């Protein structure tokens, strides 16, 4: 009996310790930029862009000449990135720029000139790089840029709350007073309930916007798969009818993320390690369309230490947690994904 009591007490102490760790541990980020579609995160708002994967692909193919494997450390993120599940084939050539080479002021000048000529853009990340040349110092750079309009601008709707937040946010979409032409730009993937549905929105170019209303807290890869599985099983109307309504919040986000897990460990077969692994995303969506700018930088340095069916009205209200996927028509993979849980917090990060 004494042993049982001691064991029970020990279990309670362990549980109490875990609770204390959760209570006093580091607070999870509310917004996170993840490196892969399969990355897990505690952040309630998450974003993925293919930019970092494009940079990683060039690091593998152009510099390391093989998969990135760290000495004495198994990285789940590196293992996923090594599969190159997103490549340049998944996005049009006029939407990205990549380059790599030995770090030098000339390389910086070359990058700045190239993105200005191709996108009329300046960089948000190049100032963070140490451009002084040295042995084993390489840099891989990528930019992904999108700027497209919906076929027809949607109506601006009245401000309303999003989720459980009290603060009202701006919305756009379709209501009973909207022009009928707007309904032809929206297509239903499925509508299982007021909390489980998805639509696509046509644009003036090759880009397609997917909006998926769900409370499921899964990685983007699973959410993307589930969306199409539900589409395959849906037997209802795929037309956006005259009784249907659409409501989407304006999004204005800027996020910069450093992937420290990938830094400071020697890469097998080389004499260097990753010194910086950085990605940014600047994303805006309103009644007219979408603007996306994302950059990724991977910088290396010398490794000093060997480191280890009856039609009923349907309300497509994206006024609670939902997911955005951006994909080019005819491509197998999206180039952007975002889980929206708190519009107010997200929009506070946006640039004016």
Secondary structure as GFF3:
##gff-version 3
##sequence-region A 1 352
A	DSSP	alpha_helix	2	24	.	.	.	ID=ss1
A	DSSP	beta_strand	31	33	.	.	.	ID=ss2
A	DSSP	beta_strand	45	49	.	.	.	ID=ss3
A	DSSP	alpha_helix	51	58	.	.	.	ID=ss4
A	DSSP	pi_helix	59	64	.	.	.	ID=ss5
A	DSSP	alpha_helix	76	82	.	.	.	ID=ss6
A	DSSP	three_ten_helix	88	90	.	.	.	ID=ss7
A	DSSP	three_ten_helix	93	95	.	.	.	ID=ss8
A	DSSP	beta_strand	96	102	.	.	.	ID=ss9
A	DSSP	alpha_helix	105	119	.	.	.	ID=ss10
A	DSSP	three_ten_helix	126	128	.	.	.	ID=ss11
A	DSSP	beta_strand	138	149	.	.	.	ID=ss12
A	DSSP	beta_strand	155	161	.	.	.	ID=ss13
A	DSSP	beta_strand	168	174	.	.	.	ID=ss14
A	DSSP	three_ten_helix	180	185	.	.	.	ID=ss15
A	DSSP	beta_strand	186	193	.	.	.	ID=ss16
A	DSSP	beta_strand	196	202	.	.	.	ID=ss17
A	DSSP	beta_strand	207	213	.	.	.	ID=ss18
A	DSSP	alpha_helix	220	233	.	.	.	ID=ss19
A	DSSP	beta_strand	245	249	.	.	.	ID=ss20
A	DSSP	beta_strand	251	258	.	.	.	ID=ss21
A	DSSP	three_ten_helix	260	262	.	.	.	ID=ss22
A	DSSP	beta_strand	272	285	.	.	.	ID=ss23
A	DSSP	beta_strand	289	302	.	.	.	ID=ss24
A	DSSP	beta_strand	315	318	.	.	.	ID=ss25
A	DSSP	beta_strand	322	328	.	.	.	ID=ss26
A	DSSP	beta_strand	336	340	.	.	.	ID=ss27
A	DSSP	alpha_helix	343	347	.	.	.	ID=ss28
###
